[in-house]
Amino acid sequence: MTTETLDIKITKTNHSRLAETDFDNLVFGHTFADHMFVADYADGEWKNFQIVPYGEIGLSPAISALHYGQAFFEGLKAYKHEDGTVSVFRPDKNAARFNKSAQRLCMPDLPEDIFVQSIAALVDVDRDWVPTAENHSLYIRPFMFATDPYLGVVPSKTYKFMVLTGPVGPYFSKPLRVKIETEYTRAAEGGFGYAKAAGNYAGAMLPTRRAVEQGFDQMIWTDAKEHLYAEEMGAANVMFVLDGTLVTPSTRDTILDGVTRNTVLAIARDWGMPIEERRVSIAEIIEGAKSGKLTDAFGAGTAATIAPVGSIFYEGEEYHLSDPASREFSTKLFKKLNDIRYGRVADEHGWNYTV
Ligand SMILES: Cc1ncc(COP(=O)(O)O)c(C=O)c1O
C-alpha cells in the first residue's frame, strides 16, 4: 500500500511555528511540529483519519485511559539525508509492537499499513521540521488511548490513535552513571512489561526519582523474583561486551523488545561478532567490571540511541568502566547506525522507509 490509499483529511495550520523554533537548543519532548495525526475507533473499525494543526483536544474526564490506564505508545524517528530525502527508521517493527501492546491491554489492533501510512503522511506534511544536524532527528510518538465516557473497569469500545512529532537532539549528553536496582521492580512475569503501556512508565517514576536524587542517571532493572539478573534500563535495552561476546538479556514478558536492540544484534551478526541473548546475571557483570572482561556496556533505544554506561553502582560499590571514546564496539556501532539512518551507506537490510 502507498500513502495515497489511506483517505486522510489534511487541514494545515495558518501559523507555522517553524521559523521561531530554536533547533540548536532542543529539549527532548518539549517541541512539537506544526501538525498531528488523529483517528477514531468506533463500531469495530478505524475511521476519521485526519492531519490537523497540533493543539489541545477535548475529552470526557471519565475516559478509561485516565482512570484505568488503557493507554500505550510507540517511539520512532525520521532522519534527513544529505540529498534531502526523509526516511523513517523501521516503522514496521514499531507497528508490530504497537499491536502487541494493544492486545495485552485489551485494545483494538491497528493494521500495519494504517500505522505506517499515517506516520508517513504526517512526516511528509511536516518534513521541514526534520532536523539536518548530526545526531538530530524528528521524534515520532504514535499512541492509542481509550475514550468511552464512563467509569467502568472494562475495555472501552472507543479509542483514539494519534501521532505527534517533534525535532530532537541527543537524549543523553554524557556517559551514564547507572545503579543496579534491587529494591523496586519494573515488571514481573505474567505482567505487561513487554508492552509500551503508559502505566509501566508511571510505575518507574518514583524509583527513577530516587536514583536521580542519589546522583545516578539511569538504573538497570533486575528481575522481580530475585533481583539477580539484568533486565533493561529505564528507556533502553542494555547490552554488554563480555570477553569479546555481545551479551544482552533475552526478551521475555518483562522486557520491551527494542527495535534498536534488534538492529544492534543484526549489525553485530553481520560483523561476525559472537552474540548471546540469555539471562545475564548481575554477578557476571560485576565480575567482568572487576576483571576488565567487560569492555563495553551501553543502553540501546530510539531516544537514547547508543548510550555508553560510564559506571555501575551495586551493593555500595561503584565500578568505573573504560572511557567510552576508547571502546571499539560501541563507537563503530554508533557510527554504522548513524551512517545507515542518514543514508550515508547502503541500507542493506531495507530499514529506511522513505517518505
Ligand atoms: C523500557 C524501554 N526499554 C527499551 C526501549 C528501547 O526500545 P526501542 O529501541 O524500540 O526504542 C524503550 C524505548 O525507547 C523503553 O522505553
The ligand as a Tripos MOL2 file, in Angstrom:
@<TRIPOS>MOLECULE
LIG
   16    16     1     0     0
SMALL
NO_CHARGES

@<TRIPOS>ATOM
      1 C1         11.5130    0.4750   28.7200 C.3       1 LIG1
      2 C2         12.1580    0.5600   27.4000 C.ar      1 LIG1
      3 N1         13.0380   -0.3810   27.0380 N.ar      1 LIG1
      4 C3         13.6430   -0.3790   25.8370 C.ar      1 LIG1
      5 C4         13.4180    0.6440   24.9270 C.ar      1 LIG1
      6 C5         14.1150    0.6260   23.6040 C.3       1 LIG1
      7 O1         13.2300    0.3070   22.5610 O.3       1 LIG1
      8 P1         13.4420    0.8840   21.1060 P.3       1 LIG1
      9 O2         14.8050    0.5320   20.6820 O.co2     1 LIG1
     10 O3         12.3950    0.1990   20.2810 O.co2     1 LIG1
     11 O4         13.2370    2.3420   21.1930 O.co2     1 LIG1
     12 C6         12.4970    1.6490   25.2610 C.ar      1 LIG1
     13 C7         12.1260    2.7050   24.3110 C.2       1 LIG1
     14 O5         12.7190    3.5960   23.8940 O.2       1 LIG1
     15 C8         11.8780    1.6250   26.5200 C.ar      1 LIG1
     16 O6         11.0090    2.5830   26.8830 O.3       1 LIG1
@<TRIPOS>BOND
     1     1     2 1
     2     2     3 ar
     3     2    15 ar
     4     3     4 ar
     5     4     5 ar
     6     5     6 1
     7     5    12 ar
     8     6     7 1
     9     7     8 1
    10     8     9 2
    11     8    10 1
    12     8    11 1
    13    12    13 1
    14    12    15 ar
    15    13    14 2
    16    15    16 1
@<TRIPOS>SUBSTRUCTURE
     1 LIG1         1 GROUP 0 **** ****
